[in-house]
Amino acid sequence: MSAKFVVIAEDDPAIADLVQEVLRERLAVETAVVANGALVTDAIAQRRTDLLILDLTLPGLSGLDVFDLVRGSPAHQGVPVLILTADPEHARSAAGHAPVIGKPFDVDALVRAIAEIIGTASVAA
């Protein structure tokens, strides 16, 4: 069985690096970081994606526009989306039932939410 694959759409390098490191170490998943919203659908099209972690404020194309594209595309609509944003209230009102985690975030809570979505157990605490 191949490792789970998560695309992290985040333009803040510090946050992207933290999320990527935590996912690799604690959930043993493979990751790719995309810093431009216009490139997110290309990234999830390149490989079967188990989760898209999506910031709302991305250059190129906003996270909400990316969310709408993913949900509206027959090829991508099955990809789960977790929104990681500094404006969680706006995200909740705009993205319907997608799970939302606000920034700043608790790493343990983020790991638990991701593990639940992709169906994997944490390998280290």
DSSP file (Angstrom, degrees, kcal/mol; ACC not computed):
  #  RESIDUE AA STRUCTURE BP1 BP2  ACC     N-H-->O    O-->H-N    N-H-->O    O-->H-N    TCO  KAPPA ALPHA  PHI   PSI    X-CA   Y-CA   Z-CA
    1    1 A M              0   0    0      0, 0.0     2,-0.1     0, 0.0     0, 0.0   0.000 360.0 360.0 360.0 132.3    0.0    0.0    0.0
    2    2 A S        -     0   0    0      1,-0.1     3,-0.1     3,-0.0     2,-0.0  -0.399 360.0 -93.1 -79.6 158.2    1.4    3.4   -0.9
    3    3 A A        -     0   0    0      1,-0.1    26,-0.1    -2,-0.1    -1,-0.1  -0.293  45.9 -98.0 -66.0 151.4    1.7    6.2    1.5
    4    4 A K        -     0   0    0     24,-0.3    26,-2.9    23,-0.2     2,-0.4  -0.374  38.0-141.8 -65.1 151.6   -1.0    8.8    1.8
    5    5 A F  E     -a   30   0A   0     24,-0.2    45,-2.8    43,-0.1    46,-1.0  -0.981  17.2-174.2-127.0 127.0   -0.4   11.9   -0.2
    6    6 A V  E     -ab  31  51A   0     24,-2.5    26,-1.7    -2,-0.4     2,-0.5  -0.974  13.8-150.2-123.5 130.3   -1.4   15.4    1.0
    7    7 A V  E     -ab  32  52A   0     44,-2.4    46,-3.1    -2,-0.4     2,-0.7  -0.880  11.0-156.6 -97.3 128.5   -1.1   18.7   -0.9
    8    8 A I  E     -ab  33  53A   0     24,-3.3    26,-2.7    -2,-0.5     2,-1.0  -0.918   3.8-165.8-108.3 108.9   -0.5   21.7    1.3
    9    9 A A  E     +ab  34  54A   0     44,-3.5    46,-2.3    -2,-0.7     2,-0.3  -0.800  37.4 133.6 -97.0  96.4   -1.6   25.0   -0.4
   10   10 A E        -     0   0    0     24,-1.3    48,-0.1    -2,-1.0    26,-0.1  -0.982  42.8-163.6-150.9 127.9    0.1   27.6    1.7
   11   11 A D  S    S+     0   0    0     -2,-0.3    24,-0.1    46,-0.3     3,-0.1   0.550  71.4  88.9 -93.8  -7.9    2.1   30.7    0.7
   12   12 A D     >  -     0   0    0      1,-0.2     4,-2.8     2,-0.0     3,-0.3  -0.814  66.9-155.5 -89.5 110.7    3.7   31.3    4.1
   13   13 A P  H  > S+     0   0    0      0, 0.0     4,-2.7     0, 0.0     5,-0.2   0.842  90.0  54.1 -58.0 -36.2    6.9   29.2    4.0
   14   14 A A  H  > S+     0   0    0      2,-0.2     4,-2.1     1,-0.2     5,-0.1   0.923 113.1  41.7 -65.5 -43.3    7.2   28.9    7.8
   15   15 A I  H  > S+     0   0    0     -3,-0.3     4,-2.8     2,-0.2     5,-0.3   0.929 115.0  50.9 -68.9 -44.7    3.7   27.4    8.1
   16   16 A A  H  X S+     0   0    0     -4,-2.8     4,-2.5     1,-0.2    -2,-0.2   0.920 111.9  47.4 -58.6 -44.9    4.1   25.2    5.0
   17   17 A D  H  X S+     0   0    0     -4,-2.7     4,-2.6    -5,-0.2    -1,-0.2   0.909 112.7  49.2 -63.7 -42.7    7.4   23.8    6.4
   18   18 A L  H  X S+     0   0    0     -4,-2.1     4,-2.7    -5,-0.2     5,-0.2   0.948 113.7  44.7 -62.0 -49.6    5.8   23.2    9.8
   19   19 A V  H  X S+     0   0    0     -4,-2.8     4,-2.5     1,-0.2     5,-0.2   0.920 114.5  49.9 -62.0 -43.9    2.8   21.4    8.5
   20   20 A Q  H  X S+     0   0    0     -4,-2.5     4,-2.2    -5,-0.3    -1,-0.2   0.926 112.7  46.2 -61.1 -46.0    4.9   19.4    6.0
   21   21 A E  H  X S+     0   0    0     -4,-2.6     4,-2.7     1,-0.2     5,-0.3   0.922 113.0  49.2 -64.0 -45.3    7.3   18.3    8.8
   22   22 A V  H  X>S+     0   0    0     -4,-2.7     4,-3.0    -5,-0.2     5,-0.6   0.912 111.9  48.8 -62.2 -42.9    4.6   17.4   11.2
   23   23 A L  H  X5S+     0   0    0     -4,-2.5     6,-1.4    -5,-0.2     4,-1.4   0.908 113.7  45.9 -65.9 -41.1    2.7   15.3    8.6
   24   24 A R  H  X5S+     0   0    0     -4,-2.2     4,-0.6     4,-0.2    -2,-0.2   0.933 121.2  37.2 -65.9 -45.0    5.9   13.5    7.6
   25   25 A E  H  <5S+     0   0    0     -4,-2.7    -2,-0.2    -5,-0.2    -3,-0.2   0.896 127.4  30.7 -77.1 -41.2    7.0   12.7   11.1
   26   26 A R  H  <5S+     0   0    0     -4,-3.0    97,-3.3    -5,-0.3    98,-0.7   0.731 134.6  23.5 -96.3 -23.0    3.7   12.1   12.9
   27   27 A L  H  <<S-     0   0    0     -4,-1.4   -23,-0.2    -5,-0.6    -3,-0.2   0.438  90.8-131.8-121.0  -2.7    1.5   10.6   10.2
   28   28 A A     <  +     0   0    0     -4,-0.6     2,-0.3    -5,-0.4   -24,-0.3   0.877  55.2 146.9  53.1  43.3    4.2    9.2    7.8
   29   29 A V        -     0   0    0     -6,-1.4     2,-0.3   -26,-0.1   -24,-0.2  -0.765  50.0-119.6-106.4 155.3    2.5   10.8    4.8
   30   30 A E  E     -a    5   0A   0    -26,-2.9   -24,-2.5    -2,-0.3     2,-0.3  -0.699  36.5-167.9 -88.9 146.8    4.0   12.2    1.6
   31   31 A T  E     -a    6   0A   0     -2,-0.3     2,-0.3   -26,-0.2   -24,-0.2  -0.914  21.0-163.7-136.1 158.9    3.4   15.9    0.9
   32   32 A A  E     -a    7   0A   0    -26,-1.7   -24,-3.3    -2,-0.3     2,-0.5  -0.989  17.2-144.2-138.0 139.8    3.8   18.5   -1.7
   33   33 A V  E     -a    8   0A   0     -2,-0.3     2,-0.4   -26,-0.2   -24,-0.2  -0.895  12.5-172.9-107.3 133.6    3.6   22.3   -1.0
   34   34 A V  E     -a    9   0A   0    -26,-2.7   -24,-1.3    -2,-0.5     6,-0.1  -0.993   6.3-175.1-124.5 123.2    2.0   24.6   -3.5
   35   35 A A        +     0   0    0     -2,-0.4     2,-0.4   -26,-0.2    -1,-0.1   0.442  67.2  65.4 -99.1  -0.7    2.4   28.4   -2.8
   36   36 A N    >   -     0   0    0     22,-0.1     3,-2.0     1,-0.1     4,-0.4  -0.985  69.9-145.4-127.8 124.6    0.2   29.7   -5.6
   37   37 A G  G >  S+     0   0    0     22,-2.5     3,-1.2    -2,-0.4     4,-0.5   0.801  98.0  64.4 -57.4 -31.8   -3.5   29.1   -5.8
   38   38 A A  G 3  S+     0   0    0     21,-0.5    -1,-0.3     1,-0.2     4,-0.2   0.668 103.6  48.9 -67.6 -15.0   -3.4   28.9   -9.6
   39   39 A L  G <> S+     0   0    0     -3,-2.0     4,-1.9     1,-0.1    -1,-0.2   0.439  84.5  90.6-103.6  -1.1   -1.2   25.8   -9.4
   40   40 A V  H <> S+     0   0    0     -3,-1.2     4,-2.2    -4,-0.4     5,-0.2   0.932  85.3  49.2 -65.8 -47.4   -3.2   23.8   -6.9
   41   41 A T  H  > S+     0   0    0     -4,-0.5     4,-1.3     1,-0.2    -1,-0.2   0.866 110.3  52.9 -64.2 -33.1   -5.4   21.9   -9.3
   42   42 A D  H  > S+     0   0    0     -4,-0.2     4,-1.2     2,-0.2    -1,-0.2   0.913 108.4  51.4 -63.0 -41.5   -2.4   20.9  -11.3
   43   43 A A  H  X S+     0   0    0     -4,-1.9     4,-0.6     1,-0.2     3,-0.3   0.898 111.7  44.7 -64.7 -41.3   -0.7   19.6   -8.1
   44   44 A I  H  < S+     0   0    0     -4,-2.2     5,-0.3     1,-0.2    -1,-0.2   0.710 110.0  56.8 -78.2 -17.1   -3.7   17.4   -7.2
   45   45 A A  H  < S+     0   0    0     -4,-1.3    -1,-0.2    -5,-0.2    -2,-0.2   0.741  96.6  64.4 -80.2 -23.2   -4.1   16.2  -10.8
   46   46 A Q  H  < S+     0   0    0     -4,-1.2     2,-0.3    -3,-0.3    -1,-0.2   0.758 115.9  10.8 -73.0 -24.8   -0.5   14.8  -10.9
   47   47 A R  S  < S-     0   0    0     -4,-0.6     2,-0.2    -3,-0.2    -1,-0.2  -0.995  92.6 -85.4-154.2 146.8   -1.0   12.2   -8.2
   48   48 A R        -     0   0    0     -2,-0.3     2,-0.5    -3,-0.1   -43,-0.1  -0.391  51.8-151.6 -56.1 119.7   -3.9   10.6   -6.3
   49   49 A T        -     0   0    0     -5,-0.3   -43,-0.2    -2,-0.2     3,-0.1  -0.857  21.8-170.9-107.0 126.7   -4.4   13.1   -3.4
   50   50 A D  S    S+     0   0    0    -45,-2.8     2,-0.3    -2,-0.5   -44,-0.2   0.679  75.7   4.9 -87.2 -20.0   -5.8   12.0   -0.1
   51   51 A L  E     -b    6   0A   0    -46,-1.0   -44,-2.4    28,-0.1     2,-0.5  -0.942  55.1-150.5-164.1 140.6   -6.2   15.5    1.3
   52   52 A L  E     -bc   7  81A   0     28,-2.5    30,-2.7    -2,-0.3     2,-0.6  -0.978  12.6-159.1-112.3 118.0   -5.8   19.1    0.2
   53   53 A I  E     -bc   8  82A   0    -46,-3.1   -44,-3.5    -2,-0.5     2,-0.5  -0.891  22.0-165.4 -95.6 119.6   -4.9   21.5    3.1
   54   54 A L  E     -bc   9  83A   0     28,-2.8    30,-1.9    -2,-0.6     2,-0.2  -0.925  20.0-158.3-123.8 120.4   -5.9   24.9    1.8
   55   55 A D        -     0   0    0    -46,-2.3    30,-0.2    -2,-0.5     3,-0.1  -0.625  18.1-140.9 -81.8 151.2   -5.1   28.4    3.0
   56   56 A L  S    S+     0   0    0     28,-0.3     7,-2.7    -2,-0.2     2,-1.1   0.794  88.0  63.3 -85.3 -28.8   -7.6   31.1    1.9
   57   57 A T        +     0   0    0      5,-0.2   -46,-0.3     6,-0.1    -1,-0.2  -0.738  69.0 146.4-103.4  89.2   -5.2   33.8    1.1
   58   58 A L        -     0   0    0     -2,-1.1   -22,-0.1    -3,-0.1     2,-0.1  -0.908  47.3-116.2-118.7 146.5   -3.0   32.6   -1.7
   59   59 A P  S    S+     0   0    0      0, 0.0   -22,-2.5     0, 0.0     2,-1.3  -0.435  96.0  25.3 -73.0 158.4   -1.5   34.5   -4.6
   60   60 A G  S    S+     0   0    0    -24,-0.2     2,-0.3   -23,-0.2   -24,-0.1  -0.303 134.7  12.1  88.5 -53.4   -2.6   33.7   -8.1
   61   61 A L  S    S-     0   0    0     -2,-1.3   -24,-0.2    -3,-0.0   -22,-0.1  -0.928  86.7-111.6-157.5 129.8   -6.1   32.4   -7.1
   62   62 A S     >  -     0   0    0     -2,-0.3     4,-2.4     1,-0.1    -5,-0.2  -0.191  27.1-115.1 -64.8 157.4   -7.7   32.7   -3.8
   63   63 A G  H  > S+     0   0    0     -7,-2.7     4,-2.8     1,-0.2    -7,-0.1   0.854 117.2  53.9 -60.8 -35.4   -8.3   29.6   -1.6
   64   64 A L  H  > S+     0   0    0     -8,-0.5     4,-2.4     2,-0.2    -1,-0.2   0.887 108.4  49.2 -67.4 -37.2  -12.1   30.0   -1.9
   65   65 A D  H  > S+     0   0    0      2,-0.2     4,-2.3    -9,-0.2    -2,-0.2   0.910 112.2  48.6 -65.2 -40.9  -11.7   30.1   -5.7
   66   66 A V  H  X S+     0   0    0     -4,-2.4     4,-2.8     2,-0.2     5,-0.2   0.933 109.9  52.4 -62.1 -45.6   -9.5   26.9   -5.5
   67   67 A F  H  X S+     0   0    0     -4,-2.8     4,-2.8     1,-0.2     5,-0.2   0.927 110.3  47.7 -55.4 -47.9  -12.1   25.3   -3.2
   68   68 A D  H  X S+     0   0    0     -4,-2.4     4,-2.0     1,-0.2    -1,-0.2   0.889 111.9  50.2 -62.9 -39.7  -14.9   26.0   -5.7
   69   69 A L  H  X S+     0   0    0     -4,-2.3     4,-0.9     2,-0.2    -2,-0.2   0.920 112.5  46.5 -63.7 -43.8  -12.8   24.7   -8.6
   70   70 A V  H >< S+     0   0    0     -4,-2.8     3,-0.7     1,-0.2     6,-0.3   0.937 115.3  45.4 -65.0 -46.7  -12.0   21.5   -6.8
   71   71 A R  H 3< S+     0   0    0     -4,-2.8    -1,-0.2     1,-0.2    -2,-0.2   0.818 114.7  49.5 -66.7 -29.9  -15.6   20.9   -5.7
   72   72 A G  H 3< S+     0   0    0     -4,-2.0    -1,-0.2    -5,-0.2    -2,-0.2   0.556  93.2  87.6 -87.1  -7.7  -16.8   21.7   -9.2
   73   73 A S    XX  -     0   0    0     -4,-0.9     4,-2.3    -3,-0.7     3,-1.0  -0.816  65.9-150.7 -96.9 122.7  -14.5   19.4  -11.0
   74   74 A P  T 34 S+     0   0    0      0, 0.0     4,-0.3     0, 0.0    -1,-0.1   0.832  99.8  55.0 -57.4 -30.7  -15.6   15.8  -11.5
   75   75 A A  T 34 S+     0   0    0      1,-0.2    -5,-0.1     2,-0.1     3,-0.1   0.758 122.5  24.3 -73.9 -24.1  -11.9   14.8  -11.5
   76   76 A H  T X4 S+     0   0    0     -3,-1.0     3,-2.4    -6,-0.3    -1,-0.2   0.510  88.7  98.5-119.6  -7.6  -11.2   16.4   -8.1
   77   77 A Q  T 3< S+     0   0    0     -4,-2.3    -2,-0.1     1,-0.3    -1,-0.1   0.699  81.5  59.6 -64.2 -17.2  -14.5   16.7   -6.2
   78   78 A G  T 3  S+     0   0    0     -4,-0.3    -1,-0.3     2,-0.1    -2,-0.1   0.526  79.2 105.6 -84.6  -5.3  -13.7   13.5   -4.2
   79   79 A V  S <  S-     0   0    0     -3,-2.4   -29,-0.1    -9,-0.2   -28,-0.1  -0.643  74.8-127.3 -77.0 119.7  -10.5   15.1   -2.8
   80   80 A P        -     0   0    0      0, 0.0   -28,-2.5     0, 0.0     2,-0.4  -0.381  23.2-151.7 -65.5 145.7  -11.2   16.0    0.9
   81   81 A V  E     -c   52   0A   0    -30,-0.2     2,-0.5   -28,-0.1   -28,-0.2  -0.979  13.6-170.8-124.1 131.4  -10.3   19.6    1.7
   82   82 A L  E     -c   53   0A   0    -30,-2.7   -28,-2.8    -2,-0.4     2,-0.5  -0.989  19.0-144.0-116.6 122.1   -9.2   21.0    5.1
   83   83 A I  E     -cd  54 100A   0     16,-2.8    18,-3.0    -2,-0.5     2,-0.6  -0.768  14.6-172.6 -92.4 126.4   -9.1   24.7    5.3
   84   84 A L  E     + d   0 101A   0    -30,-1.9     2,-0.3    -2,-0.5   -28,-0.3  -0.951  28.5 147.0-118.7 107.2   -6.3   26.2    7.4
   85   85 A T  E     - d   0 102A   0     16,-2.1    18,-2.4    -2,-0.6   -30,-0.1  -0.951  60.8-129.3-147.3 156.4   -6.8   29.9    7.7
   86   86 A A  S    S+     0   0    0     -2,-0.3    16,-0.1    16,-0.3    -1,-0.1   0.564 109.3  54.4 -79.1  -9.8   -6.4   33.0    9.8
   87   87 A D     >  +     0   0    0      1,-0.1     4,-2.0     2,-0.1    -1,-0.2  -0.587  62.7 160.9-123.5  68.8  -10.1   33.8    9.1
   88   88 A P  H  > S+     0   0    0      0, 0.0     4,-2.6     0, 0.0     5,-0.2   0.830  72.1  56.7 -63.5 -33.1  -12.0   30.7   10.2
   89   89 A E  H  > S+     0   0    0      2,-0.2     4,-1.9     1,-0.2     5,-0.2   0.927 109.1  46.3 -64.5 -43.4  -15.4   32.3   10.5
   90   90 A H  H  > S+     0   0    0     -3,-0.2     4,-2.1     1,-0.2     5,-0.2   0.914 112.8  51.1 -62.6 -42.4  -15.2   33.6    6.9
   91   91 A A  H  X S+     0   0    0     -4,-2.0     4,-2.9     1,-0.2    -2,-0.2   0.915 108.3  51.2 -62.3 -43.6  -14.1   30.1    5.8
   92   92 A R  H  < S+     0   0    0     -4,-2.6     4,-0.4     1,-0.2    -1,-0.2   0.889 113.4  44.7 -62.9 -38.9  -17.0   28.4    7.6
   93   93 A S  H  < S+     0   0    0     -4,-1.9    -1,-0.2    -5,-0.2    -2,-0.2   0.836 121.4  38.5 -74.7 -30.8  -19.6   30.6    6.1
   94   94 A A  H  < S+     0   0    0     -4,-2.1    -2,-0.2    -5,-0.2    -3,-0.2   0.762 117.5  45.1 -91.4 -26.6  -18.1   30.4    2.6
   95   95 A A  S >< S-     0   0    0     -4,-2.9     3,-1.7     1,-0.3     2,-0.2   0.255  85.9-153.1-108.8  13.5  -17.0   26.8    2.4
   96   96 A G  T 3  S+     0   0    0     -4,-0.4    -1,-0.3     1,-0.2    -2,-0.1  -0.316  71.5   0.2  62.0-120.3  -20.0   25.0    3.8
   97   97 A H  T 3  S+     0   0    0     -2,-0.2    -1,-0.2     2,-0.1    -5,-0.1   0.365  93.9 122.4 -92.1   4.7  -19.2   21.7    5.4
   98   98 A A  S <  S-     0   0    0     -3,-1.7   -16,-0.1    -7,-0.2    -3,-0.1  -0.429  71.8-106.4 -65.6 138.9  -15.5   21.6    4.8
   99   99 A P        -     0   0    0      0, 0.0   -16,-2.8     0, 0.0     2,-0.4  -0.415  38.4-160.1 -66.3 143.7  -13.5   21.3    8.0
  100  100 A V  E     -d   83   0A   0    -18,-0.2     2,-0.4    -2,-0.1   -16,-0.2  -0.986  14.0-172.4-130.3 134.3  -11.8   24.5    9.1
  101  101 A I  E     -d   84   0A   0    -18,-3.0   -16,-2.1    -2,-0.4     2,-0.2  -0.998  22.5-135.1-124.5 129.7   -8.9   25.0   11.5
  102  102 A G  E     -d   85   0A   0     -2,-0.4   -16,-0.3   -18,-0.2   -18,-0.0  -0.501  28.4 -90.3 -84.5 150.5   -7.9   28.6   12.4
  103  103 A K  S    S+     0   0    0    -18,-2.4     2,-0.2    -2,-0.2     3,-0.0  -0.843 109.2  49.1 -97.7 141.0   -4.4   30.0   12.6
  104  104 A P  S    S-     0   0    0      0, 0.0     2,-0.3     0, 0.0    -2,-0.1   0.614  92.6-172.9 -68.3 155.7   -2.6   30.1   14.8
  105  105 A F        -     0   0    0     -2,-0.2     2,-0.6    -4,-0.1    -2,-0.1  -0.842  30.7-114.4-124.3 156.3   -3.3   26.4   15.3
  106  106 A D     >  -     0   0    0     -2,-0.3     4,-2.3     1,-0.2     5,-0.2  -0.792  24.4-144.8 -85.6 123.6   -2.6   23.7   17.8
  107  107 A V  H  > S+     0   0    0     -2,-0.6     4,-2.7     1,-0.2     5,-0.2   0.893  98.1  51.8 -59.9 -42.8   -0.3   21.1   16.1
  108  108 A D  H  > S+     0   0    0      1,-0.2     4,-2.4     2,-0.2    -1,-0.2   0.905 110.2  48.5 -62.8 -40.9   -1.9   18.1   18.0
  109  109 A A  H  > S+     0   0    0      2,-0.2     4,-2.4     1,-0.2    -1,-0.2   0.892 111.3  50.8 -65.1 -39.4   -5.4   19.2   17.0
  110  110 A L  H  X S+     0   0    0     -4,-2.3     4,-2.6     2,-0.2     5,-0.2   0.936 110.6  48.6 -62.8 -46.4   -4.2   19.6   13.4
  111  111 A V  H  X S+     0   0    0     -4,-2.7     4,-2.9     1,-0.2     5,-0.2   0.920 111.6  49.8 -60.6 -44.6   -2.7   16.1   13.4
  112  112 A R  H  X S+     0   0    0     -4,-2.4     4,-2.2     1,-0.2    -1,-0.2   0.923 111.8  48.0 -60.9 -44.1   -5.9   14.6   14.9
  113  113 A A  H  X S+     0   0    0     -4,-2.4     4,-2.0     2,-0.2    -2,-0.2   0.921 114.6  45.3 -63.9 -43.7   -8.1   16.3   12.3
  114  114 A I  H  X S+     0   0    0     -4,-2.6     4,-2.8     2,-0.2     5,-0.3   0.924 111.4  52.2 -66.9 -44.0   -5.9   15.2    9.4
  115  115 A A  H  X>S+     0   0    0     -4,-2.9     5,-1.7     1,-0.2     4,-1.3   0.888 110.2  49.7 -59.5 -39.1   -5.6   11.6   10.7
  116  116 A E  H  <5S+     0   0    0     -4,-2.2    -1,-0.2    -5,-0.2    -2,-0.2   0.912 112.9  46.7 -65.8 -42.0   -9.3   11.4   10.9
  117  117 A I  H  <5S+     0   0    0     -4,-2.0    -2,-0.2     1,-0.2    -1,-0.2   0.921 121.0  35.0 -68.1 -44.5   -9.8   12.7    7.4
  118  118 A I  H  <5S-     0   0    0     -4,-2.8    -1,-0.2    -5,-0.1    -2,-0.2   0.536 107.0-122.2 -92.8  -4.9   -7.2   10.5    5.7
  119  119 A G  T  <5 +     0   0    0     -4,-1.3     2,-0.3    -5,-0.3    -3,-0.2   0.930  65.3 125.5  70.3  46.7   -7.8    7.5    7.9
  120  120 A T      < -     0   0    0     -5,-1.7     2,-0.3    -6,-0.1    -1,-0.2  -0.946  54.2-122.7-133.3 157.2   -4.4    7.0    9.4
  121  121 A A        -     0   0    0     -2,-0.3     2,-0.2   -94,-0.1    -9,-0.0  -0.696  33.3-101.3 -98.1 151.4   -3.0    6.7   12.9
  122  122 A S        -     0   0    0     -2,-0.3   -95,-0.2     1,-0.1     3,-0.1  -0.495  25.8-161.6 -67.9 136.1   -0.3    8.9   14.3
  123  123 A V  S    S+     0   0    0    -97,-3.3     2,-0.3     1,-0.3   -96,-0.2   0.629  72.4  13.7 -95.5 -15.8    3.1    7.2   14.4
  124  124 A A              0   0    0    -98,-0.7    -1,-0.3     1,-0.1   -99,-0.0  -0.989 360.0 360.0-156.5 150.2    4.7    9.4   16.9
  125  125 A A              0   0    0     -2,-0.3   -99,-0.1    -3,-0.1    -1,-0.1   0.420 360.0 360.0-103.7 360.0    3.7   12.0   19.4
